[in-house]
Amino acid sequence: MPELLEHLGEMGLVGLVKIDGERERKPWTVVISGQRLDGAVIRVDGHSLEYCLRHAVASLHERFPDLSVAHRRPCGRTARSAVLEQ
């Protein structure tokens, strides 16, 4: 995940990951924003960090189809995910 957030920063985007222990449902939130999104904000709330990252990256891929980067799952296996590639 640090590589993903670093790459977002290199692209001029802002990435935020939040865990809210006070919420009983969907405690994880991933938000991506920035000028490259033309005022749009990608926000995903979910039951796990992996779920939120997967869906946020899919939304990025919809906006930027030529994006591609692998990120590491918590168990150490590599999952193919879309992230902005310059």
C-alpha positions in Angstrom: 0.0 0.0 0.0 2.8 2.5 0.6 3.8 2.2 -3.0 0.3 2.8 -4.2 0.0 6.0 -2.1 3.4 7.2 -3.2 2.5 6.7 -6.8 -0.8 8.6 -6.3 1.3 11.5 -4.9 3.7 11.4 -7.8 0.6 11.8 -10.1 -0.6 14.9 -8.1 -3.4 13.0 -6.4 -4.2 12.7 -2.8 -4.8 9.3 -1.1 -6.4 8.8 2.3 -6.9 5.6 4.2 -9.1 5.6 7.3 -10.2 3.0 9.8 -13.1 4.1 12.0 -13.5 1.7 14.9 -16.7 3.5 16.0 -18.6 2.4 12.9 -20.1 -1.1 13.2 -20.4 -1.5 9.4 -17.9 -0.6 6.7 -15.2 0.8 9.1 -12.7 1.2 6.3 -12.6 4.2 3.9 -10.3 5.0 1.0 -10.5 8.5 -0.6 -8.7 9.6 -3.7 -8.9 13.2 -5.0 -6.9 15.8 -6.9 -6.9 18.0 -9.9 -6.4 15.1 -12.4 -9.8 13.9 -11.4 -11.4 17.2 -12.5 -13.0 18.0 -9.2 -14.3 14.4 -8.7 -13.6 12.4 -5.6 -13.3 8.6 -5.4 -14.6 7.3 -2.1 -15.0 3.7 -1.1 -16.3 2.5 2.3 -16.1 -1.2 3.0 -15.6 -4.1 5.4 -11.9 -4.5 4.6 -9.0 -2.4 3.4 -8.4 -4.8 0.5 -12.0 -4.3 -0.6 -11.7 -0.6 -0.5 -8.4 -0.5 -2.3 -9.6 -2.9 -5.0 -12.7 -0.8 -5.7 -10.9 2.6 -5.6 -8.2 1.3 -8.0 -11.0 0.0 -10.3 -12.5 3.5 -10.3 -9.2 5.0 -11.2 -8.8 2.5 -14.0 -12.2 3.5 -15.4 -10.9 7.1 -15.7 -7.4 6.2 -16.8 -7.6 2.9 -18.8 -3.9 2.7 -19.5 -2.9 2.5 -15.8 -1.3 -0.6 -14.3 0.7 -1.3 -11.2 0.9 -4.3 -8.9 0.2 -3.8 -5.2 0.9 -6.3 -2.4 -1.9 -8.0 -0.5 -1.5 -8.2 3.3 -0.7 -11.9 3.0 2.3 -11.0 0.7 0.9 -12.3 -2.6 1.0 -9.9 -5.5 -2.4 -8.8 -6.8 -2.7 -7.1 -10.2 -4.3 -3.7 -9.7 -4.7 -0.6 -11.7 -2.9 2.5 -10.6 -1.8 5.4 -12.6 1.3 4.8 -14.7 2.8 7.9 -16.3 
